[in-house]
Amino acid sequence: MKKFPTNFLWGAAMSAPQTEGHSLLNGKSASTWDHWFETNPEKFNANQGPADTSNIYELYKEDCQRMEDIGLNSIRTSIAWTRLLPDGKTLNPEAVAFYRDYFQEIRNHGVEPIINLFHFDMPMWLMEKGGWETRESVDAFAFYAKTAFEQFGDLVSKWTTFNEPLVHVECGYLFGYHYPAIVDFKKAVQVGYHTLMAHTCAVKAFREVLPQGEIGIILNISPAYARSESDADQQAKLASDLLNTRSFLDPAVHGHLPEELIASIKENELTPETQAEDTQLMAENTVDFIGLNYYQPRRVQAPTNPAKPAKMPSDLYGAYDWPEKRINPYRGWEIYPEAMYDVAIMMKNDYKNIPWFVSENGMGVADEERFLGENGMIQDDYRIEFMKEHLDYLHQGIQEGSNCFGYQTWTFVDCWSWLNGYRNRYGFYRVDLDNQFQRSVKKSGLWFKQVVQDNGYTN
């Protein structure tokens, strides 16, 4: 049996905008998702918008029991900024009551809450002022973070600032996938920088309000693997790692941006506006732990005919189609569990062996009803195999000294997934879309329960 460290956190990850529902009710104001769905519903799968989520706002008590039923000892979810502070300043008392009861209920079922502050859900009132393009967003986020720490710090000891900050940078300002669907490398760099400073100032507020707690950040890590050992391909790998991994991980852990990244940004005429005190703020406000989301690797090669200065990241590194890859056909993502070991060793060797956990890892599958067994349970052996493969490599990294304290899957209960709606399912529990009050455990949920019980598994 592969055993994991004592007190290892086994759990699942969620987010407020993907699970709560009641997206414009109970005092909550609009996020960019609410606005985009109102103005462009045709962009959303099957017209499934942010109101059509798994309705945890009403079902959280039953769902906390379901967490216990499959043995989870931890859960990560987020607070909706637009629910807690609908106008950015005024506390919504109904939101405070909801979150306090929700977090207490989680604890009552023997589950540790890890609470995140931002999961792609920019308030529309702030977006109308420029969103993350404006320095005002840094102060606004720090105020929101401080408010959350004050209201819920007695119930939550582990906090994170952002989930996958690169996603709102890339999808919103480089590739046009998310609102405001801008394609502008320089704006993307500025948005990324303000996000980094928002994180930094939130950590500063945390130290002032909750000096005994722990705070981190959740980063999506897609390790870069070069096509070859050639200098050009290795330079592409470095460029990819600097932009996609080290841009947030280095400041969070080491307290400064990589010099090579600063030089590359300057060389390509992308340098953002900064303030004199930022360098010191970064240095003084590093994190206690890191959460890493891993789904797929990034295969790169030297770019062909790159623009200089770079107009897009593809001018710094090109995509490489590895002929030996395995693919999850529903997402088009490569399945490469070996990277879990590489990430573990990276954290050990390059990041002070800081405590870290796998904050997301999972497999989305479409049309899961195909796998309904005679007992009415989804027989998702493919998900069990996916988790086992990744856990094998994680276990190897831990055995070699990497300081990993937990593994959380995406996700606890099938959730709404942005423009994809409910196209792909990820949960331990199936949601009946015709009656969202109906949940049923999948085979993977029962398998995971045994893993938690044994603090390990046999192959």
KALINVEN-V340688 format. One line per field, one symbol per residue. phi: phi as a letter, one per 40 degrees, with the letter a starting at -180 (. if undefined). Layout:
BEGIN
phi=???
END
This chain:
BEGIN
phi=.ccbddgccbaabaadccbcgfcbbfgccccdcccccccbccccdffcbcccbcfcdcbcccccccdccbgdbaababccdcccbdbgbccccccdcccccccccdcccgbccbbbcabgbcccccccchfccbcdcccccccdcdcccccbccbbbbbbcbbfdcccccccbbbgcbdcfcbadcccccccccccccddcccdcccccbcccbbaabbcbbdcbcdaccdcccccccccccccbcdbccccccgaccdccdccccdcfbdccbbdccccdcccbcccabbbcbbacbcbadcbfccbcccadccbabcbcccccbbcccbgbccacdcccccdcdcccbbgfcdaaccaaabcbcfcddbccccgbccccccccdcddccdccdcccdchcccbaabccacbdbcbfccfbdbbbccbcbcccacccbaccdcccccdcdcccfiabc
END
